[in-house]
Amino acid sequence: MDTNKMREISRERIDNAVLDYYRGRDGACAHYCATHLGLDRSLISKSLQRLKRRGLVVAEGSYWKVAP
C-alpha cells in the first residue's frame, strides 16, 4: 500500500476519534483529549485544525468544542 494512503487512513482514524471525544463533551483543550486518547498532543492539535477547516469544531482560545 502507498505510504501516503496509509497516512491518510491514519489521519482519518485520528480525526474520527478526536471528533467522537469532543461530541461526548461540552468542550476541552487538546491536552485533555490527547491524554484520554493516549496520543501525542501535536497529533491532536493537527487533527483539530483539519476538523476546524472542515467546519466540524470551533476554538475559543485553547478550548475546543463541536461546531454548533
C-alpha positions as CSV (number, residue, x, y, z in Angstrom):
1,M,0.0,0.0,0.0
2,D,1.1,3.5,-0.8
3,T,2.7,5.3,2.2
4,N,0.6,8.5,1.6
5,K,-2.6,6.3,1.5
6,M,-1.6,4.8,4.9
7,R,-1.0,8.3,6.3
8,E,-4.4,9.4,5.0
9,I,-6.1,6.4,6.7
10,S,-4.3,7.1,9.9
11,R,-5.4,10.7,9.8
12,E,-9.0,9.7,9.2
13,R,-8.9,7.4,12.2
14,I,-7.4,10.1,14.5
15,D,-9.8,12.7,13.2
16,N,-12.8,10.4,13.9
17,A,-11.5,9.5,17.4
18,V,-11.0,13.2,18.2
19,L,-14.4,14.2,16.9
20,D,-16.0,11.4,18.9
21,Y,-14.2,12.6,22.0
22,Y,-15.5,16.2,21.6
23,R,-19.0,15.1,20.7
24,G,-19.2,13.5,24.1
25,R,-18.3,16.7,25.9
26,D,-19.1,20.4,26.1
27,G,-15.5,21.0,25.1
28,A,-11.9,20.6,26.2
29,C,-8.3,21.6,25.5
30,A,-6.2,19.4,23.2
31,H,-4.1,18.2,26.2
32,Y,-7.1,16.6,27.8
33,C,-8.1,14.9,24.5
34,A,-4.5,13.7,24.0
35,T,-4.4,12.2,27.5
36,H,-7.8,10.5,27.1
37,L,-6.9,9.0,23.7
38,G,-3.3,8.2,24.6
39,L,-1.9,10.1,21.6
40,D,0.7,12.9,21.3
41,R,-0.8,16.4,21.8
42,S,0.7,17.5,18.5
43,L,-1.3,14.9,16.6
44,I,-4.5,16.0,18.3
45,S,-3.7,19.7,17.5
46,K,-3.2,18.8,13.8
47,S,-6.4,16.9,13.8
48,L,-8.3,19.7,15.4
49,Q,-7.0,22.1,12.8
50,R,-8.2,19.7,10.0
51,L,-11.6,19.4,11.7
52,K,-11.8,23.2,12.1
53,R,-11.1,23.7,8.3
54,R,-14.0,21.3,7.6
55,G,-16.3,23.3,10.0
56,L,-16.7,20.5,12.5
57,V,-15.1,22.1,15.5
58,V,-14.5,25.6,16.8
59,A,-11.8,27.1,19.0
60,E,-12.1,29.6,21.8
61,G,-8.5,30.2,22.8
62,S,-7.1,26.8,23.7
63,Y,-10.6,25.4,24.3
64,W,-12.2,23.3,21.5
65,K,-15.8,22.2,21.1
66,V,-18.0,20.8,18.4
67,A,-19.3,23.4,16.0
68,P,-22.9,24.5,16.6
